[in-house]
Amino acid sequence: MTLNDIEYLAETAKFELTPEEKQYFARSIDEVLKFADKLAELNTEGVEPTIYLLGIKNVFREDTVQSSMDRDLLLKNASDVEAGCYRVPKVVE
């Protein structure tokens, strides 16, 4: 990764970098790319691709019908009720 590459990336991303930051990012990105090249050297023949590290399972509960609380009891202490629902002041015009 050259300084020209870093300047191009910074300009594309609308970043303003100091000369020290350009040097830092050039070295850092170069190290990451070298590591990726080293990983590419590994023999992965016969190794199944891993999409998920952990097993996938459905975390949803069973959909069962349950009784709910009595509507009249819930609305008993409401300051204003209309058609079996709480009535609140208008918030949006």
C-alpha positions as CSV (number, residue, x, y, z in Angstrom):
1,M,0.0,0.0,0.0
2,T,1.6,3.2,-1.1
3,L,1.1,6.8,0.0
4,N,-0.6,7.5,-3.3
5,D,-3.1,4.7,-2.6
6,I,-3.8,6.1,0.9
7,E,-4.2,9.6,-0.6
8,Y,-6.6,8.3,-3.2
9,L,-8.7,6.4,-0.6
10,A,-8.7,9.4,1.7
11,E,-9.9,11.7,-1.1
12,T,-12.6,9.2,-2.1
13,A,-13.8,9.0,1.5
14,K,-13.5,12.7,2.0
15,F,-11.0,12.3,4.8
16,E,-8.4,14.9,5.6
17,L,-5.2,13.1,6.8
18,T,-2.0,14.5,8.1
19,P,1.3,13.1,6.7
20,E,1.7,11.1,9.9
21,E,-1.7,9.6,9.5
22,K,-1.0,8.7,5.9
23,Q,2.2,6.9,6.9
24,Y,0.3,5.1,9.8
25,F,-2.5,3.9,7.5
26,A,-0.1,2.8,4.8
27,R,1.8,0.6,7.2
28,S,-1.4,-0.7,8.9
29,I,-3.2,-1.6,5.7
30,D,0.0,-3.1,4.3
31,E,0.2,-5.4,7.4
32,V,-3.4,-6.5,6.9
33,L,-2.8,-7.3,3.2
34,K,0.3,-9.3,4.0
35,F,-1.6,-11.3,6.6
36,A,-4.4,-12.0,4.0
37,D,-1.7,-13.2,1.6
38,K,-0.3,-15.5,4.3
39,L,-3.8,-16.9,4.9
40,A,-4.2,-17.5,1.1
41,E,-1.1,-19.9,1.3
42,L,-3.0,-22.3,3.5
43,N,-4.2,-25.6,2.0
44,T,-8.0,-25.6,2.5
45,E,-8.7,-28.5,0.2
46,G,-11.4,-30.7,1.6
47,V,-12.3,-28.2,4.3
48,E,-16.0,-27.3,4.3
49,P,-16.8,-23.6,4.2
50,T,-18.0,-22.3,7.5
51,I,-20.9,-19.9,7.3
52,Y,-21.9,-19.9,11.0
53,L,-19.6,-20.7,13.9
54,L,-22.5,-21.8,16.1
55,G,-25.5,-24.0,15.3
56,I,-28.6,-22.3,14.2
57,K,-31.8,-22.8,16.2
58,N,-35.1,-21.1,16.3
59,V,-35.4,-19.1,19.5
60,F,-39.1,-18.4,19.1
61,R,-41.6,-19.8,21.5
62,E,-44.6,-21.9,20.5
63,D,-47.5,-19.9,19.2
64,T,-50.2,-20.8,21.7
65,V,-53.5,-19.0,22.5
66,Q,-53.5,-17.5,26.0
67,S,-56.2,-15.6,27.8
68,S,-55.6,-11.9,28.2
69,M,-56.5,-9.5,31.0
70,D,-60.0,-8.1,31.2
71,R,-60.3,-5.0,29.1
72,D,-62.7,-3.3,31.5
73,L,-60.2,-3.9,34.4
74,L,-57.4,-2.4,32.3
75,L,-59.3,0.7,31.4
76,K,-60.8,1.2,34.9
77,N,-58.2,3.9,35.9
78,A,-57.8,5.5,32.5
79,S,-58.5,9.3,32.5
80,D,-60.2,9.1,29.1
81,V,-61.6,6.1,27.2
82,E,-63.2,5.9,23.7
83,A,-64.5,2.7,22.0
84,G,-62.7,0.4,24.5
85,C,-59.3,2.1,24.0
86,Y,-57.2,4.7,25.8
87,R,-57.8,8.2,24.5
88,V,-54.7,10.4,24.6
89,P,-54.0,14.0,23.5
90,K,-53.1,14.5,19.9
91,V,-49.4,14.7,19.5
92,V,-48.9,15.1,15.7
93,E,-50.6,17.8,13.7
